[in-house]
Amino acid sequence: MPLERFTEILNQASEQQVPVMVFVSNKGCIQIHSGLITKLVTMENWFNVLDPQFNLHLNMDAIDQIWQVRKPSTDGDVNALEVYDKQGNLIVQLLGNENRVFLN
């Protein structure tokens, strides 16, 4: 998936007020946000979510691959966007609470 499409999808989720779950992890912890993302700001090579209860700073230069993934579950398919770096490490995973944004 092209980087531009990824940012378009997040902007659509914000505009349409579609709740998302965002998972960001490192060796020490996992940050999870569940809810709306509203204030999206691009500054140079950084894509930012600057909400009062959630901040995300994504270095767009570090992104190598973006995958749109469907994962089966007992409640139906879960749709996600997964962002990877050049070493194949997962940077961030976004799951849509409503499929309409993540499947367009």
Buried (B, 14 or more C-beta within 10 A) or exposed (E): EEEEEBBEBBBBBBEEEBBBBBBBBEEEEEEEBEEBBBEBEEEEEEBBBBBEEBEBEBEBEBBEEBEBEEEEEEEEEBBBBBBBEEEEEEBBBBBBBBBEBBEE
